[in-house]
Amino acid sequence: MDIRLEPLVPPLSDGDVAFCVKGLHEVFASIDSWHEAGRVKPYLDKELARDDTWIFIAVSNATDERVGLLSVTRFAMPRYLGHAYEVEEMCVLPAFKGRRVATRMLELLVEMYRKDPDARKLLIRTNDTNHAARKAYGRVCETVDMISMQVFLNKLPHEAPR
Ligand SMILES: CC(C)(COP(=O)(O)OP(=O)(O)OC[C@H]1O[C@@H](n2cnc3c(N)ncnc32)[C@H](O)[C@@H]1OP(=O)(O)O)[C@@H](O)C(=O)NCCC(=O)NCCS
């Protein structure tokens, strides 16, 4: 599917926030109740005001419909005297899945960040069982033997607000 990437610029409109909620619902169903509680817009406005964090919307070039989104963050890589970009969220609306939107989003990011002379890598992670993500990401990125480790620091808002 032929798409373009459009960055969301804070402060987000109600339509922007509603689209993010719709997209992120795919990876975090409780986001609907956080949205109803008015917590999503302030969160996104605050994070997107940083100079190292973006949300890009995938827009169909044929119809101008919004079909997916991704979030990406830049961080320093001192060992390479440069920086890297990491895609965190990647979501395609159910009606548009399987039409290579995710693949194209990654290709467009790579094209864009190659123009940044200090950009060394684009990273993206998924889990073993997400076959659609593995296939889409694998068309653009190579699988490496890094092991991902983490420790949770503060409770995540997985439960709906009371
Ligand atoms: C993962 C996701 C972003 C992929 O988006 P997409 O635009 O459908 O991806 P693409 O069309 O570029 O590629 C997906 C490929 O996987 C294939 N696929 C889909 N489901 C599959 C499955 N269960 N097993 C194997 N392959 C599968 C598709 O057919 C397609 O391959 P093809 O082009 O050869 O037909 C999308 O499915 C999504 O939003 N999922 C929910 C959120 C999510 O899991 N995000 C990723 C978190 S890391």
PDBQT file of the ligand as one rigid body, heavy atoms in Angstrom, charges set to zero:
ROOT
HETATM    1  C1  LIG A 201       2.341  -6.313  13.330  1.00  0.00    +0.000 C 
HETATM    2  C2  LIG A 201       1.663  -5.305  12.395  1.00  0.00    +0.000 C 
HETATM    3  C3  LIG A 201       2.162  -3.908  12.734  1.00  0.00    +0.000 C 
HETATM    4  C4  LIG A 201       2.020  -5.673  10.951  1.00  0.00    +0.000 C 
HETATM    5  O1  LIG A 201       1.431  -4.711  10.106  1.00  0.00    +0.000 OA
HETATM    6  P1  LIG A 201       1.047  -5.041   8.590  1.00  0.00    +0.000 P 
HETATM    7  O2  LIG A 201       0.913  -3.781   7.853  1.00  0.00    +0.000 OA
HETATM    8  O3  LIG A 201      -0.116  -5.968   8.566  1.00  0.00    +0.000 OA
HETATM    9  O4  LIG A 201       2.363  -5.834   8.119  1.00  0.00    +0.000 OA
HETATM   10  P2  LIG A 201       2.797  -6.186   6.627  1.00  0.00    +0.000 P 
HETATM   11  O5  LIG A 201       1.570  -6.313   5.770  1.00  0.00    +0.000 OA
HETATM   12  O6  LIG A 201       3.847  -5.230   6.208  1.00  0.00    +0.000 OA
HETATM   13  O7  LIG A 201       3.471  -7.604   6.822  1.00  0.00    +0.000 OA
HETATM   14  C5  LIG A 201       2.826  -8.603   7.572  1.00  0.00    +0.000 C 
HETATM   15  C6  LIG A 201       3.097  -9.959   6.940  1.00  0.00    +0.000 C 
HETATM   16  O8  LIG A 201       2.812 -10.987   7.888  1.00  0.00    +0.000 OA
HETATM   17  C7  LIG A 201       1.845 -11.859   7.349  1.00  0.00    +0.000 C 
HETATM   18  N1  LIG A 201       1.058 -12.371   8.464  1.00  0.00    +0.000 N 
HETATM   19  C8  LIG A 201      -0.001 -11.813   9.068  1.00  0.00    +0.000 A 
HETATM   20  N2  LIG A 201      -0.410 -12.599  10.082  1.00  0.00    +0.000 NA
HETATM   21  C9  LIG A 201       0.425 -13.654  10.097  1.00  0.00    +0.000 A 
HETATM   22  C10 LIG A 201       0.515 -14.824  10.901  1.00  0.00    +0.000 A 
HETATM   23  N3  LIG A 201      -0.322 -15.038  11.913  1.00  0.00    +0.000 N 
HETATM   24  N4  LIG A 201       1.522 -15.679  10.647  1.00  0.00    +0.000 NA
HETATM   25  C11 LIG A 201       2.407 -15.490   9.644  1.00  0.00    +0.000 A 
HETATM   26  N5  LIG A 201       2.361 -14.401   8.836  1.00  0.00    +0.000 NA
HETATM   27  C12 LIG A 201       1.385 -13.499   9.079  1.00  0.00    +0.000 A 
HETATM   28  C13 LIG A 201       1.067 -11.037   6.362  1.00  0.00    +0.000 C 
HETATM   29  O9  LIG A 201       0.378 -11.835   5.422  1.00  0.00    +0.000 OA
HETATM   30  C14 LIG A 201       2.205 -10.227   5.747  1.00  0.00    +0.000 C 
HETATM   31  O10 LIG A 201       2.978 -11.004   4.854  1.00  0.00    +0.000 OA
HETATM   32  P3  LIG A 201       2.794 -10.921   3.249  1.00  0.00    +0.000 P 
HETATM   33  O11 LIG A 201       3.011  -9.484   2.875  1.00  0.00    +0.000 OA
HETATM   34  O12 LIG A 201       3.840 -11.840   2.702  1.00  0.00    +0.000 OA
HETATM   35  O13 LIG A 201       1.383 -11.367   2.981  1.00  0.00    +0.000 OA
HETATM   36  C15 LIG A 201       0.111  -5.371  12.521  1.00  0.00    +0.000 C 
HETATM   37  O14 LIG A 201      -0.297  -6.707  12.341  1.00  0.00    +0.000 OA
HETATM   38  C16 LIG A 201      -0.418  -4.874  13.847  1.00  0.00    +0.000 C 
HETATM   39  O15 LIG A 201      -0.715  -3.691  13.995  1.00  0.00    +0.000 OA
HETATM   40  N6  LIG A 201      -0.550  -5.778  14.832  1.00  0.00    +0.000 N 
HETATM   41  C17 LIG A 201      -1.075  -5.410  16.149  1.00  0.00    +0.000 C 
HETATM   42  C18 LIG A 201      -0.085  -4.579  16.925  1.00  0.00    +0.000 C 
HETATM   43  C19 LIG A 201       1.264  -5.239  17.025  1.00  0.00    +0.000 C 
HETATM   44  O16 LIG A 201       1.375  -6.433  17.270  1.00  0.00    +0.000 OA
HETATM   45  N7  LIG A 201       2.306  -4.430  16.838  1.00  0.00    +0.000 N 
HETATM   46  C20 LIG A 201       3.663  -4.883  16.889  1.00  0.00    +0.000 C 
HETATM   47  C21 LIG A 201       4.155  -4.874  18.285  1.00  0.00    +0.000 C 
HETATM   48  S1  LIG A 201       5.901  -5.245  18.302  1.00  0.00    +0.000 SA
ENDROOT
TORSDOF 0
